[in-house]
Every structure is written in structure tokens, then in C-alpha cells.
Amino acid sequence: MPHAAVVSFLNAAAKAAGEPNIGILMVPAMNAANYGSYGRYLLGAETLGLAIERAITALPYHSTGDGMSVAIVGNEVRYSYAFALAGCEGYDAIAVAAAGVLLSVMRAYLPADWKPLRVELDIAKPRQTAAFETVFQCPVIFGARAVTVVIERHHLAATARRDARSIVTIEDVMRARRGGAPRDLLDVVIEQIRTQVRTGRVSLDSTARAMDTSVRTLQRELNRTSADFRGMVNAIRTQRAIELLRHTEGTITAVSAEMGYSSPANFARAFRKVTGFGPREFRTRDWPHGVAEQFSSPPPGENAVRGPEVRDAFSAFSVMAKSGSGGSSGSVA
């Protein structure tokens, strides 16, 4: 949704309700966890510092034109968000709500009674400021250069206060950004397989059930497009394993469990059969620039592996074998 539309809507809502500080009312409900794949990705980091780093890295896939930064000055950390639409009519509400989102990231890692050192807002100082300090539970400065939350430096090492959850990678955020609803049957099947791979259980039967059709009908439709369900599953599962190995810090055991294997040994055996490398070797190998990543991140605008391409989806592993000085490639079909 364009930011301009959001700003316009909130501005109209504030006028209709006669509530000039509608942004303040929104702050308690603002939570990065509700921001889809982007929110799950950044809050999946082990520490607050890494969460902020992920938020900055993945922002281009979440919001166009805005900027996010972090600066360390002495013992203070300044976590800032700069809107492309800063200063437009109705922007005040968006700026205040955005501070609530930044705070939600920190509160996912810090104690329940934690309070920021201060909040800085790039809006004019209102007549009444008490409500702002009450909501943010700290001093609030107005007329700043960007929406900024200031905390103590040592908080960057704080670990997450959450239960274990499914791993989200930067590739998940990228795919969501390309998004929109699946356009045809193969797109729907691919998304179903991706979802099932993340749960660790994939089957043609469950895919047909999720699509409200019969296994026979689904198989017939796939045959018409020369697509092979097993090949699609193998390609997408391998793609997911590569993403987890390349872009997360989880142990091989954790990656194995995430992929639904009964043991790390079974995962290693399956991964080696496809790629020619064991998971640990693949993760630590010094690949030429961009070689490994190209297999887990389809070019923007392109759908995931489909049709006859499924059988050759990871034929590029032969390229790795040639350029990576050793190993052999295998077919996923």
C-alpha cells in the first residue's frame, strides 16, 4: 500500500474524529511482528543488534524510498527511520506511529519494564507534549531530523524474549516483495510446497487438499504442464536448505530439524546427493562471489522453478562443482 494513501487515510480519519494526536493512539498497537515476512525475518535474529541490522538490510524489500539507519555515539545507540514523505500533510501521525514500530523491535528483546533514553520525532512541537511522554515513557524531542529511538549501547547484545519459531530468511522477504497472489496453477503449487517445506512435511495429497481438489486432478494438471511434483519438491527443498545454510547461523542440527529430517545424518546425505557437498562443507566453502546465492534467490520478477525447468532447476550446481574446485553435482528430479 503506498505511503501516500496511508497518510491521506489517517489524516482524513483524524479530522473526522477531531483527534489531532491520532498517532499517539496508534503507538501501543504498532508491532513489527505484524509486518509479514519482513517482521518475522528481523525478529528472528538472535540479538537486538542483529535484528536492527536485518531491519536495515531488508528495508528495500518492505518499503520504497524510505531510509533506516543506526548510529552509535558513545554509550548511546540511535535507531532512526526517515520517511520519503516527511513533512506532507498528515505526516505527524505516521511519524509518531513509526516510533512505536521501532520500539516494538526493542521490546521483543528487552525486559517488560524497559524504557528508552528518549524518542526524537521529525515533527513540529505540539501544544501539549505530556501525552507523548506518557505513551513513550521517556523524554520526547521534537523537530528532529528523523524518527529516532535512543537506547543504551549494551542493549544491542540482548537476546530475544520469544518462543522458538520457524526460520525466515532474507529470500522469504524478497519473495514476498515480488508478491501478489499466485497467477496460475504452478504458482499456487509452488507456494503450497514452500509452505509445506517450512513445516517439514510435504505431500501431493496435502497439496491437493489445500487447493480443494483431488490428487488425480492435480496430477493431471501438472502433467499437462510437464511439471513433476517430486522434482518441484526436491528443487524447492534444496533451495530452502541453501538459504538456511548461507544466511542463518543455525547449527546443522537446527537446519536439519527445520527441514523436517529425522536426523542431521539423513539431511546431510540428502543434501550431498543433490549438491555434491555436505552441509557443513557447503556453508564454509569460499564460493566465488555470487555463485552460491544465485541458486537460492531467483532473479526479481521471475517465478520459482516451473514446468520442464523443474528437472534442471539446480543444474547450475555443475557450475559450482567446476568453479568450486571439487565436488560433484546431482539431479534433483
Phi and psi in degrees as a GROMACS rama.xvg file:
@    title "Ramachandran Plot"
@    xaxis  label "Phi"
@    yaxis  label "Psi"
@TYPE xy
-59.6683  139.925  PRO-2
-60.0996  -35.5424  HIS-3
-59.8042  -37.9086  ALA-4
-68.1796  -39.5426  ALA-5
-64.4322  -46.2095  VAL-6
-60.5522  -44.7936  VAL-7
-62.4756  -42.6144  SER-8
-63.3407  -48.1662  PHE-9
-65.2486  -36.0841  LEU-10
-64.1805  -42.1571  ASN-11
-66.775  -39.9556  ALA-12
-64.965  -40.7952  ALA-13
-63.9934  -41.4924  ALA-14
-67.8456  -41.6236  LYS-15
-65.323  -34.7592  ALA-16
-89.0257  -8.62397  ALA-17
64.3721  34.1909  GLY-18
-119.463  94.7768  GLU-19
-67.2629  -23.4161  PRO-20
-105.897  44.193  ASN-21
-61.5863  -29.0445  ILE-22
-60.4098  -38.8474  GLY-23
-62.7319  -38.4134  ILE-24
-66.7648  -25.9044  LEU-25
-81.7045  -25.5651  MET-26
-51.1695  -48.9228  VAL-27
-61.4966  -23.8638  PRO-28
-92.2333  -8.49517  ALA-29
-76.8196  128.411  MET-30
-151.514  123.169  ASN-31
-60.4239  -24.4627  ALA-32
-62.5888  -20.0576  ALA-33
-90.3194  6.54747  ASN-34
-94.9729  40.1252  TYR-35
60.1496  -144.312  GLY-36
-60.5552  -36.4189  SER-37
-59.9539  -49.3963  TYR-38
-64.5997  -42.4373  GLY-39
-65.7011  -33.8082  ARG-40
-66.3939  -50.6266  TYR-41
-70.2871  -35.1045  LEU-42
-80.7906  -2.81984  LEU-43
-84.552  -5.14785  GLY-44
-68.9657  151.679  ALA-45
-72.7084  -31.5159  GLU-46
-128.748  163.25  THR-47
-61.7555  -42.1798  LEU-48
-57.9764  -42.8331  GLY-49
-69.9258  -33.4698  LEU-50
-63.1235  -43.3378  ALA-51
-65.4976  -40.2148  ILE-52
-60.9242  -42.9741  GLU-53
-64.7138  -40.5315  ARG-54
-59.5477  -41.3337  ALA-55
-70.2661  -44.277  ILE-56
-63.1182  -41.0875  THR-57
-90.4066  -5.19976  ALA-58
-53.9882  -40.4295  LEU-59
-58.8678  -23.5479  PRO-60
-87.4822  -6.70266  TYR-61
-109.995  -38.4552  HIS-62
-145.938  130.965  SER-63
-95.394  130.298  THR-64
94.3231  -20.5397  GLY-65
-85.8406  167.554  ASP-66
-134.339  148.396  GLY-67
-135.314  141.973  MET-68
-151.226  163.299  SER-69
-135.69  137.158  VAL-70
-133.591  138.167  ALA-71
-109.718  119.443  ILE-72
-123.303  105.275  VAL-73
62.5349  -122.052  GLY-74
-97.8024  10.1342  ASN-75
-108.193  144.722  GLU-76
-114.882  127.603  VAL-77
-109.548  110.977  ARG-78
-104.165  114.027  TYR-79
-124.127  151.274  SER-80
-131.142  126.225  TYR-81
-115.713  120.318  ALA-82
-86.7457  141.389  PHE-83
-65.8412  -28.1581  ALA-84
-95.704  15.6978  LEU-85
-54.8563  132.859  ALA-86
95.8327  -11.5604  GLY-87
-74.8371  165.817  CYS-88
-61.8187  129.227  GLU-89
88.6353  0.608933  GLY-90
-66.5922  -29.3204  TYR-91
-51.824  -43.0772  ASP-92
-64.979  -40.3771  ALA-93
-65.0158  -41.9181  ILE-94
-62.4293  -44.7594  ALA-95
-66.4116  -43.7798  VAL-96
-63.2225  -36.2585  ALA-97
-62.7416  -36.7738  ALA-98
-61.4346  -34.6631  ALA-99
-64.3482  -36.7826  GLY-100
-66.5474  -45.3915  VAL-101
-59.4222  -41.6259  LEU-102
-64.8096  -33.7352  LEU-103
-64.7082  -32.9789  SER-104
-63.1711  -45.1611  VAL-105
-68.0828  -37.6413  MET-106
-71.9312  -16.9208  ARG-107
-72.1863  -14.829  ALA-108
-119.197  -19.2917  TYR-109
-106.979  161.781  LEU-110
-56.9787  155.039  PRO-111
-60.2598  -29.861  ALA-112
-93.3348  9.28137  ASP-113
-67.1471  147.178  TRP-114
-134.956  140.981  LYS-115
-70.8844  161.31  PRO-116
-67.4049  -41.7465  LEU-117
-170.763  163.677  ARG-118
-121.568  135.736  VAL-119
-116.842  132.78  GLU-120
-121.712  138.291  LEU-121
-91.0494  52.3409  ASP-122
-132.947  162.777  ILE-123
-67.5875  150.225  ALA-124
-69.0315  124.007  LYS-125
-76.5468  170.161  PRO-126
-65.4659  -40.211  ARG-127
-112.506  123.546  GLN-128
-111.708  -9.00144  THR-129
-59.0196  -39.6288  ALA-130
-62.8592  -35.1115  ALA-131
-65.9401  -45.9025  PHE-132
-69.5822  -29.3226  GLU-133
-68.3257  -45.8324  THR-134
-68.5664  -45.1266  VAL-135
-83.1695  -13.4248  PHE-136
58.5547  39.0425  GLN-137
-168.377  169.866  CYS-138
-62.3932  145.157  PRO-139
-123.434  128.936  VAL-140
-108.154  135.756  ILE-141
-109.388  162.481  PHE-142
75.6949  22.5134  GLY-143
-77.5958  175.569  ALA-144
-84.0839  -20.778  ARG-145
-159.961  166.375  ALA-146
-71.1925  121.402  VAL-147
-139.202  136.753  THR-148
-113.294  129.241  VAL-149
-110.093  127.651  VAL-150
-132.102  172.258  ILE-151
-78.2064  144.158  GLU-152
-59.5104  -38.3216  ARG-153
-65.0434  -17.2648  HIS-154
-68.2505  -18.2097  HIS-155
-60.4656  -24.3587  LEU-156
-87.7816  -2.23443  ALA-157
-62.2291  140.133  ALA-158
-97.006  160.951  THR-159
-64.7793  140.228  ALA-160
-101.509  74.4715  ARG-161
-154.363  162.217  ARG-162
-78.2857  162.354  ASP-163
-61.2737  143.563  ALA-164
-143.701  167.492  ARG-165
-61.3109  142.608  SER-166
-75.8743  134.188  ILE-167
-116.674  131.005  VAL-168
-107.47  169.099  THR-169
-61.5745  -30.2161  ILE-170
-64.7874  -34.0207  GLU-171
-62.383  -40.8479  ASP-172
-66.1301  -41.4793  VAL-173
-62.9396  -42.8105  MET-174
-64.6099  -38.3891  ARG-175
-65.3079  -35.7318  ALA-176
-66.4309  -39.4431  ARG-177
-66.7577  -28.8804  ARG-178
-0.0852777  -144.098  GLY-179
86.8807  166.954  GLY-180
-70.0909  149.029  ALA-181
-54.3451  139.786  PRO-182
-92.9676  -24.35  ARG-183
-149.009  -178.286  ASP-184
-58.2295  -44.5278  LEU-185
-63.7785  -38.4447  LEU-186
-61.7757  -41.7602  ASP-187
-63.762  -45.8962  VAL-188
-61.686  -43.5661  VAL-189
-60.2225  -44.332  ILE-190
-66.2825  -36.4157  GLU-191
-64.1157  -42.2282  GLN-192
-64.2435  -43.7007  ILE-193
-57.6632  -44.4169  ARG-194
-62.3581  -44.0946  THR-195
-69.4943  -35.9587  GLN-196
-59.0923  -37.9595  VAL-197
-70.6033  -20.3816  ARG-198
-91.3015  -12.8046  THR-199
92.3287  -2.70044  GLY-200
-131.595  120.451  ARG-201
-128.821  134.233  VAL-202
-154.757  152.765  SER-203
-64.3365  -37.1756  LEU-204
-62.5293  -47.5687  ASP-205
-68.2621  -32.4152  SER-206
-66.1922  -44.6877  THR-207
-62.3351  -41.3617  ALA-208
-62.7041  -43.6309  ARG-209
-65.0048  -27.7203  ALA-210
-93.4429  5.10283  MET-211
56.4038  48.2129  ASP-212
-143.207  176.62  THR-213
-91.9965  157.916  SER-214
-59.3955  -42.1733  VAL-215
-61.4575  -44.8575  ARG-216
-65.0725  -43.8245  THR-217
-62.945  -44.4066  LEU-218
-61.763  -39.8077  GLN-219
-64.1001  -41.7508  ARG-220
-67.5088  -38.0424  GLU-221
-65.7847  -40.0254  LEU-222
-61.7918  -34.8637  ASN-223
-63.1203  -29.0762  ARG-224
-99.3651  9.46301  THR-225
62.6422  23.7204  SER-226
-92.192  143.965  ALA-227
-115.278  117.31  ASP-228
-58.5975  -46.45  PHE-229
-61.7502  -41.0968  ARG-230
-63.8735  -38.9801  GLY-231
-63.3887  -43.2882  MET-232
-62.4806  -45.749  VAL-233
-61.7921  -42.7787  ASN-234
-65.2122  -46.0602  ALA-235
-69.9668  -37.9652  ILE-236
-64.6681  -41.9532  ARG-237
-66.021  -41.0906  THR-238
-57.7487  -44.3963  GLN-239
-64.7747  -41.217  ARG-240
-61.9773  -41  ALA-241
-63.424  -42.8164  ILE-242
-59.8941  -44.5613  GLU-243
-66.5519  -38.8327  LEU-244
-71.0424  -37.8035  LEU-245
-82.8854  -31.7008  ARG-246
-123.772  13.8815  HIS-247
-132.078  163.283  THR-248
-100.657  7.69473  GLU-249
-62.9165  149.458  GLY-250
-67.5035  164.69  THR-251
-59.8853  -36.8323  ILE-252
-62.186  -43.1037  THR-253
-65.8988  -42.0154  ALA-254
-64.0299  -41.7467  VAL-255
-58.6281  -45.8027  SER-256
-65.0341  -40.9417  ALA-257
-61.3632  -33.8569  GLU-258
-82.8551  -6.10448  MET-259
88.2151  14.1749  GLY-260
-81.7159  148.374  TYR-261
-73.6458  -20.7089  SER-262
-156.896  154.672  SER-263
-59.5165  -32.1821  PRO-264
-64.59  -42.2482  ALA-265
-64.6611  -39.8521  ASN-266
-63.3009  -46.677  PHE-267
-60.9104  -40.4345  ALA-268
-64.1653  -45.1597  ARG-269
-66.9806  -40.9467  ALA-270
-66.216  -41.5251  PHE-271
-65.9169  -35.378  ARG-272
-61.8776  -36.2415  LYS-273
-83.6457  -45.6308  VAL-274
-98.4858  -21.0815  THR-275
87.2377  0.738763  GLY-276
-131.677  147.486  PHE-277
-74.7785  157.582  GLY-278
-55.7046  -44.412  PRO-279
-66.4329  -42.3878  ARG-280
-63.7349  -41.969  GLU-281
-61.8846  -42.4112  PHE-282
-67.3086  -38.0228  ARG-283
-93.4385  -12.4788  THR-284
-64.6865  141.745  ARG-285
-87.9302  85.5925  ASP-286
-73.2399  146.795  TRP-287
-55.9849  151.629  PRO-288
-52.2641  123.387  HIS-289
82.0908  -7.40233  GLY-290
-66.1892  -50.3092  VAL-291
-70.4259  -40.0309  ALA-292
-64.5623  -29.8915  GLU-293
-64.9582  -19.8198  GLN-294
-84.967  -19.8113  PHE-295
-104.665  -4.62612  SER-296
-132.399  91.4191  SER-297
-57.6718  146.208  PRO-298
-54.9631  142.912  PRO-299
-53.1797  139.035  PRO-300
89.2626  -11.8243  GLY-301
-99.6556  144.254  GLU-302
-74.8172  165.181  ASN-303
-67.4485  174.718  ALA-304
-50.0096  138.262  VAL-305
-150.627  160.687  ARG-306
50.629  -140.974  GLY-307
-60.8442  -21.3816  PRO-308
-67.3854  -19.0331  GLU-309
-56.3919  -43.8595  VAL-310
-64.3623  -25.4175  ARG-311
-112.246  15.8386  ASP-312
-55.1989  -36.6126  ALA-313
-116.126  29.8626  PHE-314
-63.073  -20.8417  SER-315
-65.3569  -10.5308  ALA-316
-61.1694  -25.3795  PHE-317
-65.3269  -31.6625  SER-318
-64.0632  -42.1969  VAL-319
-61.447  -42.5937  MET-320
-61.8714  -38.9179  ALA-321
-73.6541  -39.6674  LYS-322
-89.9452  -13.1389  SER-323
-99.847  13.594  GLY-324
53.5855  63.6688  SER-325
130.334  168.558  GLY-326
87.3813  167.068  GLY-327
-134.192  159.019  SER-328
-105.254  160.837  SER-329
-141.828  164.426  GLY-330
-87.7695  146.262  SER-331
-94.7091  -8.88614  VAL-332
